[in-house]
Amino acid sequence: MCVYNLFRYKNECHLVCAVPQDCTVPEFIAGEAWEFDRTVTEGGGAPIGFDTLAAAHGGLLNGFYLLQTYSE
């Protein structure tokens, strides 16, 4: 089971970047525009709109997965 660190874009709180915990955080996240939100597993705690298959593929191909969440 993969564990992801979620980062939210401060100006658009529905824009989230999920980074697998075993991957390096992308450089664009290091700026002040993003903030750490939480750590989630594929099994639970993910925001509405999180697609585990897309996250797995994004993590393998890019090292991250960008998504737009919905109100919880």
Secondary structure as UniProt FT lines:
FT   STRAND          3..9
FT   TURN            10..11
FT   STRAND          12..20
FT   TURN            21..22
FT   HELIX           27..29
FT   TURN            32..33
FT   STRAND          34..41
FT   TURN            42..43
FT   TURN            48..49
FT   HELIX           52..61
FT   STRAND          65..68
//
